[in-house]
Each structure stands twice: as structure tokens, then as C-alpha cells.
């Protein structure tokens, strides 16, 4: 059974809702009484308590004041901000363009000493050539209808590749063979990207595995995910970035990466798959 990658965000949202409900109950208030003190409709209280609506910071402060628990407001606001950051729509993240988002990802890459990455759609950003990144990011910008700062965003994305060569960073990457065949940009752009993969896979910091077409699967194809050390997993969906931080879920992603790695081929066999994809472009 496939579980939505936003499930951890929803679970965290519901946990916050439970804390707020307990505050109300400890204060001896009914939902209607709390709503009257806060000056909003009782239906809003119901939605917040069920995790169906995210409270604003002013909502949290009003709730705590109504319950005589102002001392808990800042802590609950911090929790609310953390929940909000777990599931972020691309349109929101890219509302001012893509450059700032790429700079944030750069900082995340800089801090992580070990990344385990699985991709089923496109080449990971730190492996991308400028031409491939430009073609891909232009299509993303057009699709989401966000401001076009592709040139600046490409420079910020490609800057991540420096960590392949310095700072003791390690990258274990597993990609579906389909990634080699999905043409992004012109045939020349795609061929250049694939030749770049042949170059970076020789680096001592890089382990690159390819899951061949027709391989027997123990783990089905998943959305792309990036495990940063053992602290955080970023899952990329069509519409949102999901940040997974629960230890149980991090363990699941690490286990999935291990099984996907066992399905992949490496070394000469992986190079052969890449070379075949290059030849298919001509």
C-alpha cells in the first residue's frame, strides 16, 4: 500500500491540534465557550481541533489567552511553524522565482556530510550540467507560472556541484534507468548531461547505481527523495516539497534506499547503461 508522503505532515498537524484541544479541556471550556472568547465561529474551533485547518500565529495566541495558558503560546507557535515547513507547495516556495530556493538547498547540501539520493524522474541537481538545469527549470517555471529567474537559479543550482570535490561530502545515488532516457532539452543537452554522469561517477565521493529496465523489484518506483545524513529526508512530489523528520519514517526511507541500492548495477555495468542512452540520442 502506497502512503502519501504528506502523511507525516498531517500527523504532525493532528498532534498540534491535540495539544490545543487538551489546553481547552484543561481550562474547562467547551468548544463554543472557547470560540466566544476568541471571537470566531465554533466551526473554526472544530476544524482546528480536527487538524483540518492550520491555526495562524494570532489564532494560537488567542487560543492560549482564552485558556489562561499564555505561557505556552510561543512554544505552540514554534511547533506550528515546524508543521508548516514539513509540507510546502512549490508555487509558494517559488513565488518570487527559483533562485532563493536553490540557495536554501545549497546550504542544506553544505551541512550534510552524507547524502543518499534516489531519483526516478530527473538527474539530481548536484549532478546537473548548466544546459540540462536550464532546460528543466524553464519547464518547471512555465508549469507553475512563477517568476522567471532561471539564469540566476541555474547558477545557484550548479554551485552545489562543488561539494562533490571538496569538504569530505559523500553522495550515494541510485537512479532508475528511465532517468537516462527521459530527454530534458535538446539531444545535445541530454548527451552532455549523460557524459557528465560518466565523469562524476569516477569521483571518490560518488557512488552511482542504475536500476535497469526489467530488474526484479523489491521496492516499487517511488518519488525522488534525498536523505541528508540521518536527520532529514526531502521528498519531491509534483506540487510540493515534503520534509520528513520523524525517526520512524527516516528509518523507512533508509531501508527503502538500501533495497533500491541492491537492485541497482554499478561500475562498468552502470557506465554501459549510460553509454547506451547516449548512443540512442544519435
C-alpha positions, 0 to 999 in steps of 0.5 A, a space after each residue: 500500500 502506497 502512503 502519501 508522503 504528506 502523511 507525516 505532515 498531517 500527523 504532525 498537524 493532528 498532534 498540534 491540534 491535540 495539544 490545543 484541544 487538551 489546553 481547552 479541556 484543561 481550562 474547562 471550556 467547551 468548544 463554543 465557550 472557547 470560540 466566544 472568547 476568541 471571537 470566531 465561529 465554533 466551526 473554526 474551533 472544530 476544524 482546528 481541533 480536527 487538524 483540518 485547518 492550520 491555526 495562524 500565529 494570532 489564532 494560537 495566541 488567542 487560543 492560549 489567552 482564552 485558556 489562561 495558558 499564555 505561557 505556552 503560546 510561543 512554544 505552540 507557535 514554534 511547533 506550528 511553524 515546524 508543521 508548516 515547513 514539513 509540507 510546502 507547495 512549490 508555487 509558494 516556495 517559488 513565488 518570487 522565482 527559483 533562485 532563493 530556493 536553490 540557495 536554501 538547498 545549497 546550504 542544506 547540501 553544505 551541512 550534510 556530510 552524507 547524502 543518499 539520493 534516489 531519483 526516478 524522474 530527473 538527474 539530481 541537481 548536484 549532478 546537473 550540467 548548466 544546459 540540462 538545469 536550464 532546460 528543466 527549470 524553464 519547464 518547471 517555471 512555465 508549469 507553475 507560472 512563477 517568476 522567471 529567474 532561471 539564469 540566476 537559479 541555474 547558477 545557484 543550482 550548479 554551485 552545489 556541484 562543488 561539494 562533490 570535490 571538496 569538504 569530505 561530502 559523500 553522495 550515494 545515488 541510485 537512479 532508475 534507468 528511465 532517468 537516462 532516457 527521459 530527454 530534458 532539452 535538446 539531444 545535445 543537452 541530454 548527451 552532455 548531461 549523460 557524459 557528465 554522469 560518466 565523469 562524476 561517477 569516477 569521483 571518490 565521493 560518488 557512488 552511482 547505481 542504475 536500476 535497469 529496465 526489467 530488474 526484479 523489484 523489491 521496492 516499487 518506483 517511488 518519488 525522488 527523495 534525498 536523505 541528508 545524513 540521518 536527520 532529514 529526508 526531502 521528498 519531491 512530489 509534483 506540487 510540493 516539497 515534503 520534509 520528513 523528520 520523524 525517526 520512524 519514517 527516516 528509518 523507512 526511507 533508509 531501508 527503502 534506499 538500501 533495497 533500491 541500492 541492491 537492485 541497482 548495477 554499478 561500475 562498468 555495468 552502470 557506465 554501459 547503461 549510460 553509454 547506451 542512452 547516449 548512443 540512442 540520442 544519435 
